[in-house]
């Protein structure tokens, strides 16, 4: 029988592959471009617009508006491939990460790694529920 002998090893390697993902954002001829470098694919807002329509005109970064909200949702949706997680975490992710992105340096772009996304998601914890008094 061919294939993977331990299905968990595939899951573990997939998870480590995800942390190696790099998203890059830049402007080209006045247009905002966000690419997933590992796949050489351009990230588009269409999938995230089906969940929440903040900015049908596209992505933005560097502040806390509607374009950065759409980018935050799209990044989390693409990275996690989990609509529930993306919807639950994107507003905090926008505030903590996307609003802070800048195109600095000689290449004029920002980079965001899977490891940075993982770290931000770990820090984004739902508000604790107050303990009940019995």
N, C-alpha and C positions, 0 to 999 in steps of 0.2 A: 504494500500500500504506500503510495507516495503522498507527499504533503508535509505539513507541519506536525511533528510528533507531540508537541506540547502547545496547545492553543494559547496558553497564557504567555508564552514567549513571543508570539506574534503581537499580542496586545501591548506587552512591555516595549517591544522595539518600536511599535507605532507611536506610543506615547513619547519615547525619547526622540523619535523623528520629528514630532510636532514641536518640541522645544527648540529645534534647530531652524525652524521657519523664520524668515526675515521678511518683514513688510517694509517697503520703501515708498516715501511720498515726496513728490516734487511737482514743480510747475513746468509745463512745456507750452510755449506760445499762449500763455495766459490760461491754460487749461490745467486743472488739478488732476494728477495721475497718482494712483496708489497701486503698487505692484507687489505680488507675492513672489519673492525671488526664487524660492525653491521650485516653484512650478513655472516660472516665467509667465505668470498670468496677471492680467490687470484685474484688480478688484473693482467691481461696479456696485452701485447702490440697489439694483433691482431686487435682489433677494431680501435685503433688509427692509426695503420699502413695503414689502408684503406684510411685514410685522408691525412697523410703525413708520408713518410718513412724516418725517421731520423736514426733509430737504430734497424734494424731487429734482432740484437743479444740481444736486451732487454733493460731494464731500468738501470739507474744509477742516482746518486744524488751527491750534494756537490761541483759541478763545473758547468761550462756553456757549456758543450758539447752536442753531439748528443743523448747519453743515457738519460741525464736529459731533453732534449727537448721532447723525446718520452714519458717520465714519466709525464711531465707537461701536454702534450696533453691528455694522457690517464686519468690522474686524473680529469682534467676539463671535459672531455667527459663523464666519469663515473658519476661525481658529478652533472653536470648540465643536462646531457642527451640531450645536444643541440650542434649539430655539428658547427653551425655558431658561437656561443659564444666561444666554445672551440678553434676553429681555429683563431678567432680574438684575444683571450687573452693569448694563451699559451706561446708565446715567452716572454712576460713581466712576466708572472707567473713563467716561468723557471728562469729568471734572479732574480726576487724578492723573490721567495720562494724556489723552488726546488734546486737551486744552493747553498742555505744556509742550507739545511737539513744536519744533522750530526747524526751518531749513537753514542750517548753519554750515559753516565750513566751505571749502573750495568747491565741493560737489553740489552745494545748494539743495540738499535733500535731508530728510530725517529717516532714521532707521528704527524699527521696533522689532525686537526678537521675540520668539516664542517664550524664552526664559523670562523676559521682562513682562510679558502678558501673564504667564503663570504666577509670577510674583505679585502682580497687581491683583489678580483674582484671589490669591490667598489672603491678601490684605483687605479685600472687599468682603467683609463679613456682615451678614444681616444683623440688625440691631437685636441685642439679646432681649428676650421676653422677661419681664419682671417676675421674680419668684413669687409664687402664691404663698400666702400665709394661712396655715391651717390652724 
